């Protein structure tokens, strides 16, 4: 029987544009052969600079309709 264990990576800083996620995660974990790493899209977007300051955005008609 396979076992699933979820472990959060502790000690990560606030992710910013240009951060090397692999290095940040790898330096704070002891990964072993067969381990899987799952990364939230939010931190990937932050490292890639794909964020928006929402107060500076104006919602379109479709977004207002859904809201």
PyMOL commands that set and color helices and strands:
alter all, ss='L'
color gray80, all
select helices_A, chain A and resi 21-26+41-48+54-56+61-66
alter helices_A, ss='H'
color red, helices_A
deselect
rebuild
show_as cartoon
